[in-house]
Amino acid sequence: MSFERFEKKIWLATPTMHGEEMQYVRQAYETNWMSTVGENINEVERIAAKKAEMPYAVGLSCCTAALHLAVKHAGEVLYGKPAISHGALEGRRVFCSDMTFDATLNPVVYEGGIPVFIDTETSSWNMDPVALEKAFEMYPDVKLVVSAELYGFPGRMDVIKQICEQHGALLIEDAAEAMGATIGGRQCGSFGDYAAVSYNGNKIITGSSGGCLLTRDIEVANKARKWSTQARENAPWYQHEEVGYNYRMSNVIAGVVRGQYPYLEEHIARKRAVYERYQAGFADLPVQMNPIVEDTEPNYWLSAMIIDADCMCRQVRDDSRALYVKETGKTCPTEILETLAKYNAEGRPIWKPMHMQPMYRMHDFVTREGSGRCRTNAYIEGGCADVGADIFERGLCLPSDIKMTAEEQDRVIAIVRSCFE
Ligand SMILES: *Cc1c(COP(=O)(O)O)cnc(C)c1O
């Protein structure tokens, strides 16, 4: 089958602006608050904290910076202040989400920590609480967990928090993709001892960049503000007792974020419509969309799907390329992504699990069964205990841009459907 090529590219997720952003940016310009101080930052911190139902938010240059300051603070709380040239987690194991964007755990490595990856659960595509329990059995000394909500479809972060409490561990919640999503009526970003949200360009709302650290502890908020502005002590000159960072949010960027927040709910509603249109369009196909866990409300940031195992054509991937063999009635993510690209639409593979990344090849990985790693392409030979590898093998992210029209999405649906013929 052949389709008309999209004249205007259909993107995975791009910024959607509304006009108010410019007013706040202009206000920053006209009042000359063009640096890292100003009303836009104050407002973003107020709104972000209120939205996430957390007492304090600290505006930062990005979510990765927020996660870094959280990881560093947690490390100092747990293990004491390190020597100047050492990380706060030097040589310490930290349990981390496996199927996530690498920014979730990069800060653990910045601080000298050793990520131990926790497998994903089939029912939510998020960190598996059963595997986490198993990990605490295997490594009872671990005191820190970093867990992310994938694609804005939360798993059981509430249960993960309980497990952490039972084991005396702190939880850092990476809610970068999940702003506005809820679990049991509570906002994502309110479950961790520390949490972070992102205003990166492809997230549900954006400042072009930026992020916030969320906390219940005013000491953490004060410390994060100090560290993010080069850790200057209260003195007439540049006085330093600890290492600092240039991580503070710009008041110009904050203007964009401030103008976007009133549209968060609208963006969620439009993302939901995209998801539901795919769901209806694929109802009779052998696929599953992102799972929605009972008593959770996603923000629907990225629509994704996995192909039923018995309808997968054979696909192999090395570290940079993918090949597949076409079979009638079967398809695979590689075929769908190549076909979408041919018609000028952007999909993306599922985030490749961290335990499969070359740099973490030697790191521990814990599944429900205990220590384990799936063979590459194991599903071809049948049987695979590793949920993350399996979802990566069979899944893909669909174009989820909220400026995509219903007609455009119908054409995307028809293109995807054609791959199953
Ligand atoms: C985007 C993202 C980040 C990083 O956010 P930045 O603001 O770009 O630093 C972290 N974690 C996850 C899960 C993300 O999707």
PDBQT file of the ligand as one rigid body, heavy atoms in Angstrom, charges set to zero:
ROOT
HETATM    1  C1  LIG A 501      13.757  14.615  29.862  1.00  0.00    +0.000 C 
HETATM    2  C2  LIG A 501      14.085  13.732  30.976  1.00  0.00    +0.000 A 
HETATM    3  C3  LIG A 501      15.056  14.082  31.920  1.00  0.00    +0.000 A 
HETATM    4  C4  LIG A 501      15.945  15.268  31.777  1.00  0.00    +0.000 C 
HETATM    5  O1  LIG A 501      15.311  16.461  31.749  1.00  0.00    +0.000 OA
HETATM    6  P1  LIG A 501      16.153  17.786  31.346  1.00  0.00    +0.000 P 
HETATM    7  O2  LIG A 501      15.284  18.898  31.779  1.00  0.00    +0.000 OA
HETATM    8  O3  LIG A 501      16.328  17.728  29.861  1.00  0.00    +0.000 OA
HETATM    9  O4  LIG A 501      17.451  17.727  32.056  1.00  0.00    +0.000 OA
HETATM   10  C5  LIG A 501      15.250  13.259  33.004  1.00  0.00    +0.000 A 
HETATM   11  N1  LIG A 501      14.555  12.119  33.140  1.00  0.00    +0.000 NA
HETATM   12  C6  LIG A 501      13.634  11.729  32.240  1.00  0.00    +0.000 A 
HETATM   13  C7  LIG A 501      12.882  10.466  32.482  1.00  0.00    +0.000 C 
HETATM   14  C8  LIG A 501      13.385  12.507  31.118  1.00  0.00    +0.000 A 
HETATM   15  O5  LIG A 501      12.495  12.096  30.206  1.00  0.00    +0.000 OA
ENDROOT
TORSDOF 0
